């Protein structure tokens, strides 16, 4: 049985479709493709209790636009 590491996202656009997302290596920054750009999230020391158990909290810190 394989478990995928997940994170809980805080901040960023109110209409971001998912707040619980898969992550690669825990502790790295996340870059979520959304509405013609990327929403960037950084890991915090907090954890959030969710329907999938306690998850690390990643907090929004900036947005970058796709080129062109």
Secondary structure as the mmCIF struct_conf table of DSSP 4:
data_model
#
loop_
_struct_conf.conf_type_id
_struct_conf.id
_struct_conf.beg_label_comp_id
_struct_conf.beg_label_asym_id
_struct_conf.beg_label_seq_id
_struct_conf.end_label_comp_id
_struct_conf.end_label_asym_id
_struct_conf.end_label_seq_id
STRN STRN1 UNK A 6 UNK A 10
BEND BEND1 UNK A 11 UNK A 12
TURN_TY1_P TURN_TY1_P1 UNK A 14 UNK A 15
BEND BEND2 UNK A 17 UNK A 17
BEND BEND3 UNK A 19 UNK A 19
STRN STRN2 UNK A 20 UNK A 22
BEND BEND4 UNK A 24 UNK A 25
TURN_TY1_P TURN_TY1_P2 UNK A 26 UNK A 27
BEND BEND5 UNK A 28 UNK A 28
STRN STRN3 UNK A 30 UNK A 34
TURN_TY1_P TURN_TY1_P3 UNK A 35 UNK A 36
STRN STRN4 UNK A 37 UNK A 50
TURN_TY1_P TURN_TY1_P4 UNK A 51 UNK A 52
STRN STRN5 UNK A 53 UNK A 65
HELX_LH_PP_P HELX_LH_PP_P1 UNK A 66 UNK A 67
#
